[in-house]
Amino acid sequence: MMQSSSPVSSSGSANQGPAEVVRNLARRYYYVQNPALANQLYSKAVQEFTESAVLAYECGHNEQDMVEQLGQLSEDDLRQLKDFDAAECLAMVCLVWITLMLSPRSVKRWATSVAVSEATLGQWKGFVAMIVNGYFERRMAWFPLDRLQLELSAVQGRSLPPELVAERARVVYTTLEQNIYSNINININININININININININININNNNNINNNNAPQNAVTGSYT
């Protein structure tokens, strides 16, 4: 079960229980598969799904939590998520988590438990590593789908159609892009604060020096020694 040591201050997701987190992930996954029903663009649906999965990772949720809670979705939940595929939803969430595990720029996970099982990691690690390494080491904005298909076929023993491979690749890329932009914003804020502090210190020093000079010029002098009194 989830072991969390600290809350994550983002969108209130840290205050949600495991059942609500998984219900939200299931709904976001459903919108990825059916963006028109949510009146969304497909790219926006993917973005919101990966954001929710990243928050769940930060808060310490893991694959076993997902399996248990997906199996406990109510009839009302399943009625709203028509033709919902729990196994595919779980696989997509794990893709986001494995991306965060393999990325050189990742987020803080507030848990001692691992996010995914060894079996799941073995199934997707090569696929995700190919994209992550190409993205960071060779600045590849997209990875050839035929090579990703071969990787999945060799490891999982099944051949996914190109559109499903592309969807999984897009989930990985979206996770990487969100993570990088988040780190850039943090660095920019830190640099701005440092520069502001330096400017304030300089102004204070200048004002002090000017005041000292004015005081010295206005002070009366001793006629014999020429010293200030």
GICORHU-V459195 format. One record per residue. N is the residue number from 1. RES is the residue in three letters. PHI is phi in degrees with one decimal (none if undefined). OMEGA is omega as a letter, one per 20 degrees, with the letter a starting at -180 (none if undefined). BURIAL is 1 if it has 24 or more other ideal C-beta (glycine too) atoms within 12 Angstrom, else 0. Layout:
N:RES:PHI:OMEGA:BURIAL, N:RES:PHI:OMEGA:BURIAL
This chain:
1:MET:none:a:0, 2:MET:-67.2:r:1, 3:GLN:-123.8:a:0, 4:SER:-113.5:a:1, 5:SER:-110.8:a:0, 6:SER:-161.4:r:0, 7:PRO:-74.0:r:0, 8:VAL:-112.1:a:1, 9:SER:-86.6:r:0, 10:SER:-161.5:r:0, 11:SER:58.4:r:0, 12:GLY:73.9:a:0, 13:SER:-68.6:a:1, 14:ALA:-67.0:a:1, 15:ASN:-90.6:r:0, 16:GLN:-83.8:r:1, 17:GLY:-77.5:a:0, 18:PRO:-54.0:a:1, 19:ALA:-63.2:a:0, 20:GLU:-71.3:r:1, 21:VAL:-61.8:a:1, 22:VAL:-68.6:r:1, 23:ARG:-62.6:r:1, 24:ASN:-66.8:r:1, 25:LEU:-63.7:r:1, 26:ALA:-62.9:r:1, 27:ARG:-66.9:r:1, 28:ARG:-64.7:r:1, 29:TYR:-65.1:r:1, 30:TYR:-60.3:r:1, 31:TYR:-69.5:r:1, 32:VAL:-62.6:r:1, 33:GLN:-77.3:a:1, 34:ASN:-137.4:a:0, 35:PRO:-62.3:a:0, 36:ALA:-64.2:r:0, 37:LEU:-67.4:r:0, 38:ALA:-98.2:a:0, 39:ASN:55.0:a:0, 40:GLN:-127.9:r:0, 41:LEU:-73.5:r:0, 42:TYR:-59.9:a:1, 43:SER:-61.4:r:0, 44:LYS:-68.6:r:0, 45:ALA:-64.3:r:1, 46:VAL:-63.9:a:1, 47:GLN:-60.5:a:1, 48:GLU:-69.7:r:1, 49:PHE:-64.1:a:1, 50:THR:-66.4:r:1, 51:GLU:-60.7:r:1, 52:SER:-64.7:r:1, 53:ALA:-68.1:r:1, 54:VAL:-64.0:r:1, 55:LEU:-62.5:r:1, 56:ALA:-63.5:r:1, 57:TYR:-64.1:r:1, 58:GLU:-60.5:a:1, 59:CYS:-77.6:r:1, 60:GLY:97.5:r:1, 61:HIS:-70.0:a:1, 62:ASN:-138.9:a:1, 63:GLU:-60.4:a:1, 64:GLN:-64.5:r:1, 65:ASP:-56.3:a:1, 66:MET:-60.8:a:1, 67:VAL:-59.2:a:1, 68:GLU:-64.9:a:0, 69:GLN:-74.4:r:1, 70:LEU:-64.2:r:1, 71:GLY:-73.2:a:0, 72:GLN:-108.5:r:0, 73:LEU:-60.5:a:1, 74:SER:-73.8:r:0, 75:GLU:-62.0:r:0, 76:ASP:-65.7:r:0, 77:ASP:-60.9:a:1, 78:LEU:-67.6:r:0, 79:ARG:-67.9:r:0, 80:GLN:-75.4:a:0, 81:LEU:-102.2:a:1, 82:LYS:-61.8:a:0, 83:ASP:59.5:a:0, 84:PHE:-68.5:r:1, 85:ASP:-107.2:a:0, 86:ALA:-63.1:a:1, 87:ALA:-65.5:r:0, 88:GLU:-70.1:r:1, 89:CYS:-61.3:r:1, 90:LEU:-60.6:a:1, 91:ALA:-62.8:a:1, 92:MET:-68.8:r:1, 93:VAL:-63.8:r:1, 94:CYS:-63.6:r:1, 95:LEU:-60.4:r:1, 96:VAL:-62.1:a:1, 97:TRP:-66.1:r:1, 98:ILE:-66.6:r:1, 99:THR:-59.6:r:1, 100:LEU:-66.3:r:1, 101:MET:-68.1:a:1, 102:LEU:-94.5:a:1, 103:SER:-73.4:r:1, 104:PRO:-68.3:r:0, 105:ARG:-118.3:a:0, 106:SER:-126.4:a:1, 107:VAL:-107.8:r:1, 108:LYS:-80.2:r:1, 109:ARG:-103.3:a:1, 110:TRP:-91.0:r:1, 111:ALA:-165.0:r:1, 112:THR:-95.2:a:0, 113:SER:-81.6:r:0, 114:VAL:-74.6:a:1, 115:ALA:-75.6:a:1, 116:VAL:-128.6:r:1, 117:SER:-74.3:r:0, 118:GLU:-62.5:a:0, 119:ALA:-63.8:r:0, 120:THR:-67.5:r:1, 121:LEU:-60.2:r:1, 122:GLY:-63.9:a:0, 123:GLN:-71.1:a:1, 124:TRP:-115.1:a:1, 125:LYS:-60.3:a:1, 126:GLY:-63.0:r:0, 127:PHE:-59.7:a:1, 128:VAL:-67.9:a:1, 129:ALA:-62.1:r:1, 130:MET:-60.6:a:1, 131:ILE:-71.1:a:1, 132:VAL:-62.5:r:1, 133:ASN:-64.4:r:0, 134:GLY:-63.4:a:0, 135:TYR:-69.1:a:1, 136:PHE:-89.5:a:0, 137:GLU:-89.4:a:0, 138:ARG:-119.6:r:0, 139:ARG:54.6:a:0, 140:MET:-85.0:r:0, 141:ALA:-78.4:r:0, 142:TRP:-156.4:a:0, 143:PHE:-109.6:a:1, 144:PRO:-55.6:a:0, 145:LEU:-66.2:a:1, 146:ASP:-64.6:r:0, 147:ARG:-71.9:r:0, 148:LEU:-67.3:r:1, 149:GLN:-61.0:r:1, 150:LEU:-62.3:r:0, 151:GLU:-62.6:r:1, 152:LEU:-65.3:r:1, 153:SER:-63.7:a:0, 154:ALA:-70.0:a:0, 155:VAL:-86.9:a:1, 156:GLN:-97.2:r:1, 157:GLY:69.9:r:0, 158:ARG:-142.8:a:0, 159:SER:-110.4:r:0, 160:LEU:-82.0:r:1, 161:PRO:-64.3:a:0, 162:PRO:-53.9:a:0, 163:GLU:-66.5:r:0, 164:LEU:-74.7:r:1, 165:VAL:-63.3:r:1, 166:ALA:-64.2:r:0, 167:GLU:-64.2:r:1, 168:ARG:-66.8:r:1, 169:ALA:-64.5:a:1, 170:ARG:-66.0:r:1, 171:VAL:-61.7:r:1, 172:VAL:-64.4:a:1, 173:TYR:-63.0:r:1, 174:THR:-62.8:r:1, 175:THR:-63.5:r:1, 176:LEU:-62.8:a:1, 177:GLU:-65.5:r:1, 178:GLN:-62.2:a:1, 179:ASN:-66.3:a:1, 180:ILE:-66.6:a:1, 181:TYR:-62.4:r:0, 182:SER:-63.3:r:1, 183:ASN:-66.4:r:0, 184:ILE:-64.5:r:0, 185:ASN:-62.2:r:0, 186:ILE:-63.8:a:0, 187:ASN:-64.8:r:0, 188:ILE:-63.7:r:0, 189:ASN:-63.2:r:0, 190:ILE:-64.1:a:0, 191:ASN:-64.7:r:0, 192:ILE:-63.9:r:0, 193:ASN:-63.7:r:0, 194:ILE:-63.9:a:0, 195:ASN:-65.1:r:0, 196:ILE:-64.1:r:0, 197:ASN:-63.1:r:0, 198:ILE:-62.9:a:0, 199:ASN:-63.2:r:0, 200:ILE:-64.2:r:0, 201:ASN:-63.1:r:0, 202:ILE:-63.8:r:0, 203:ASN:-63.6:r:0, 204:ILE:-64.2:r:0, 205:ASN:-63.2:r:0, 206:ILE:-63.6:a:0, 207:ASN:-64.2:r:0, 208:ILE:-64.9:r:0, 209:ASN:-63.2:r:0, 210:ASN:-63.3:r:0, 211:ASN:-65.2:r:0, 212:ASN:-64.2:r:0, 213:ASN:-63.7:r:0, 214:ILE:-63.9:a:0, 215:ASN:-63.3:a:0, 216:ASN:-66.5:a:0, 217:ASN:-68.4:a:0, 218:ASN:-86.2:a:0, 219:ALA:-73.6:r:0, 220:PRO:-69.8:a:0, 221:GLN:-102.6:r:0, 222:ASN:-76.4:a:0, 223:ALA:-66.1:a:0, 224:VAL:-85.6:a:0, 225:THR:-94.8:a:0, 226:GLY:76.7:a:0, 227:SER:-87.0:r:0, 228:TYR:-83.8:r:0, 229:THR:-111.4:none:0
